[in-house]
Amino acid sequence: MAHRVVTGADALNGGVTGTDEVPLMEMYPSQAETAAAAETIEEEKIPDKAGNTKASVNDGNGEDDGSGGNDGDDGGNGRSREDPRMCILVSIQEYVLAVNLANVGVYEDNEISNNALAGILVKNHGNPIIRRNHIHHGRDVGVFTFDHGMGYFESCNIHRNRIAGFEVKAYANPTVVRCEIHHGQTGGIYVHEKGRGQFIDNKIYANNFAGVWITSNSDPTIRGNAIYNGNQGGVYIFGDGRGLIEGNDIHGNALAGIQIRTNSCPIVRQNKIHDGQHGGIYVHEKGQGVIEENEVYSNTLAGVWVTTGSTPVLRRNRIHSGKQVGVYFYDNGHGVLEDNDIYNHMYSGVQIR
């Protein structure tokens, strides 16, 4: 099948979201800096029909939505005649695919790159199927879901976007499976402002900041992923973040495999957290959470650190073969230790000071 090629002009002045430069922090970015880096435009923008930047977006009712993709004949299957598959979508002024108001459709095998705003935007209960797309080198996020946007994303390759590879905000609830999300200039996945989502069996690696960020009352499920070789941490939960972090393989990150801080309270269960260049799990600044049935081993610093007013529950974990202490409570760190196996550390199994 021949590719359809959709091209556009250079980005419009003032059309790019986020800050001009995302600051590299010595550790993790502060909440204010994170919000600034991921600030987004709330109004959907789609170039008009006269331009060369159209993308097929169909709402399933056979009517033209103004994006130039549907001529009213969808064959009864909720898909436009100009089927958005095997496309090359490059250098678009704004969004490439904007899916809105319960729109559906199948978007497969597209090349989406070098766009000024998000490569794909899903909002207002839009629920497309996005498979095997290559979304890269965008000047904003790769995929942006917000305002109750949904969608099923499978086997996509999302990389080298200027902000996060995948952003979830404001009650959005996408399902993302078997994707690769990597080499993000800021981070891999960013879930904030009551975002949700299911991220299952993905490879999340080599991002500049954390592989997964969860903050501001967000509650995603992060299950069965490989999260590794990040330039900072693996999973970073802060600012009243929640979430279920379950069954992941988290390893080889420059900072803690999982960091929980500032009143965040996730469930961290049945993960392998190992071979990090820092500690395994770091709970601080009044972090909370239930940490159970994990295997934490072979990390450079403590297997679990608890500090500065934090109160997690650690239950039925195996914490072993560390290069320093197994579990380290200090500087007013508290918590519950129950039925854990803590052994074979270079220093003490549990240290309190």
N, C-alpha and C positions, 0 to 999 in steps of 0.2 A: 504494500500500500504506500502511495506517495504521501509524504508529509505535507500538511498545510502549514504555511509559514505566516505568522502574524507578527508584524514589527510595529514600532512606534517611535515617536520623537524622544529626545532626551527628557529627563525628569523636569517637571515644572518647578519653578522657584517656590519654596514654601510648602511643597507637597510631601516632603519626606518627614516621617514621624521620628520621634526620639530626639536625642541630643546630637550635636555635631560630632562629638567624640565621646566614646564610652570610656571612662577612666579605669585603668587597671589598678586594682587595690592590692595592698600588701597581703591582706587576707581575703575576706569576702567584701563585696560592696555593701554599704549601709542601705537601710530600707529606703531612705530618701533618694539615694543615687540609683537604686534599682528601679524605683518608680519613674525617675526621670529618664532612664535609659529605655524604658518600655512604654512611655507615654504614647498613646495612639489616638488617631482621629476617630470620633464616634460616628461620623456620617459617611455612609458608603459612597464611593465615587466610581463611576464607570464612564469611560469616554463615550461620546455619542456615536450614532451610526455613521456620521460623515468621516470619522477618523478611521485609522487602520489598527485600532487597538481592541477590537471587539473580541469577546469570547463567548462561546455558547453556554447560556444559562437558561434552563427550562424549569418552569414551575409546575409542570405536569398537567396543565389545563389547556394546552394548545394555543395560548395567547402569547404575543410578543411582549417581553418585559422591558424592552428598550435597550437591551445589550446587543442586539443585532444577531442573535444566534438562532432564533426559532421562527419559522415561517408559518406556524399553525398546524403543521402536519407532524405529529409525533408518533404516528403509527399505533397509538393507544398504549404505548409502553412508558410514557413519562420521559421521553428522550427527544431532543430536537433532531430535525432532519440532518443538520450539520453536526454530526456526532463528534463530540470533543475527544477524539482519540488520535494518537500518533501525531500530535501537533508539536510545533516548535514555537514557543511563546517567549520572545526575548525583547529586552529594552523597552518594555511597555512604560507609558507615562505613569500609571498608577497601579491598580490591582489588575491581575490577569484574569482570575476567576473570582467573581463575587457572587455568593450563593445566599439568597435572602428569602424570608417569608415562606417557609416550608417548601422551598424549591428542592427538587430531587434531580437525579441525573447520574450518569456514570462517566467519569473522567479517567481515562486510562492511557498509560504509555506516552505522556506528554513531557516535553522538555521545557521547563519554566525557569528562566534565569535573568539576572541583571535588571530586576525591576525596582522602581523607586519605592514602592510601598510593598505590602505583603504579596507574595506570589499567589497565595490562595486566601480568600477571606470568606468565612461562613458565619452568618448571624441570623437572629430572629427565627429560630427553629428550622433554618435550612438544614437539610440532611442528605448531602450527596454521598456517593460512593467514589472514593479517590484511590485508584490502584496504580502501582508501578510508575508513579511520576518521579521525575528527576527535578528537584527544586533547589536551586543553588545560586550562590553569588548575588543574592538580593541585597539591596541597600537598606532593608528593614528586616522584619521577621520573614521566615519562609512560609509558615502557615499561621493565620490568626483566626481563632474562633472566639466569639464573644456574644453577649446579649442573647443567651439561650441557643446559640448555634450548636449544631451536633456534627454528624458526619462519621463515616467509616473510612479510615485511612489504612491501606494495607500495602506492604512491600514497597514503600516509597524511599527514595534516597534523598535526604534533606541535609545539605551541608554548606558551609562557608557563607552563611548569611550574616549580615552585619550585626543584627541583634540576636534573639533566640531563634533556634530552628523552628520551634513550635510554641506558640503563645495561646494560653487559655484564660479567659477573663469573664467576669460578670455572668455566672451561671451557665456558661458554655459547658457542654458535656460530650466531647468527641470520644470515639473509640479508635485507638491507634495500635495496630498490631504488625509485628514483623517488619518494622521500618528501621532504617539506619539514620541516626540523627547525630551528626558529628562535625567537628571542626567549626563550630559556631564561634563567631568573634566575641560574643558575650557568653552565652550559655546554650545548653541543649534544649530543655523544656522549661517553660516559665508559666506557672499556674498561680494566679493572683486574683484578688477582689472577688472571692466566693466562686472561683472556678472549680470545675470538677474534672471528669474525664477518666477513661480507663486506658492505661498504657501497658501493653502486654506483649512480652516476647520480642522487645526491640533491642537493638544494639545502640548504646548511647556512649560515645567515646570521643576523646581528644578535643573537648570543648575548652574554651579559654577560662570560663568561670565554672560554676558547678554544672554537673550533668543535668540535674533536676533541681529547680527552685520551687518551693511551695510557701506561700505567704498569704496574709490578710484573709483569714477564715476560709481558705480554700481547702477542699477535701477530695483530692483525686485518689485513684487506685493505681499504684505502681507495682506491677506484678510480673515476675518471671523475666525481667530484663537483665542484660549484661551492661553494667555501668562501669566504665574503666578508662584508665589512662587520661583522666582529666587534668588540666593544668592547675585546677584547684580541687574542690571536693567532689564527692559522688552525688549525694543527696543533701540538700540544704533546706531546712525547714525553720522558718523564722517569722516573727511578727504575727503571732496567733495562727500559724499554719496548723493544719490537721493532716489527714491522709492515712491510707493503708499502704505500707511499704512491705511487700510480702514476696518471699521466694526469689529475690534478686541475687545475682552474683556481682558483688561490688569489689573491685580490686584495682590496685596499681595507681590510685589517685594521689596527687601531690599533697592534699590536705585530708582531713578526716573522711572516712567512707560515708558516714552519716553525721550531720551536725544538726542539733536541735537547740534552739535558743528563743529567748524573749516570748515566754508564755505559750509556746507551741506545744501541742499535745498529740502526736501521731501514734499509731500502732505500728510497731516495727517487729515483724514476725518472720521467722524461718528464712532469713537471708544468710548468705555467706559473705563475710566482710573480711578481706584478707590482703596481705602483701601490699598494704598502703605505705606510702612514704611518711605518713603522720600517724595519728591514732586511728582506732577502729570506729568508735562512736564517741562523739564529744557533745555533752549536754551542759549548757551553761546559760547564765543570765536568766534564771527562773524557767528554764526548760523543763518540760514534763514528759509524759508519754509512757506507754507500756512497751517494754522491750523484751520479747520472749521467743524462746526456741531458735535463737540465732546461733551460728557458729562464727566466732570472731577469732582470727588467728594470724600469726606471722606478720603483725603490723610493727612498724618501727618504734612507735611510742606506745602508750598504754592502750590496752584493748578497749576499755571504756573509761572515759574521764567524766566526772560529775563535779561541778563547781558553781560558785556564785549563786547560791539560793535555789538551785535546781532540785527537783524531787521526782525522778523517774522511778518506775517499778521495773526491776530486772529479774526475770523469772525463767527458769529452765533453759538458760543459755549455756553453750560450751565456749569458754573463753580460754584459749590455750596458745602455747608456743610463741608468746610475744617476746619482743626484744627488751622490754622494760617491765612494768607492773601489769598485772591482770586488770584489776579495777581500782581506780584511784579517785578517792574523795578528798577534796581540799577546798579551802577558801569558802567555807559555809555550804558546801555541797551536801545534800541529804539524799534519801531514797530508800527503797526496799530491795534487799537481796534475798531471793528465795529459790532454793533448789537449783542453783547453778553449779556447773562443773568448771572449776577454775584451776588450771594446772600448767606445769612446764613453762613457767616464765623465768626470765633471767633474774628478776628481782622478786619481790613478794607477790603472792596471789592477789591480796587485797591490802591496800594501804590507805589509812585515814590520817589526815593531818590538818 
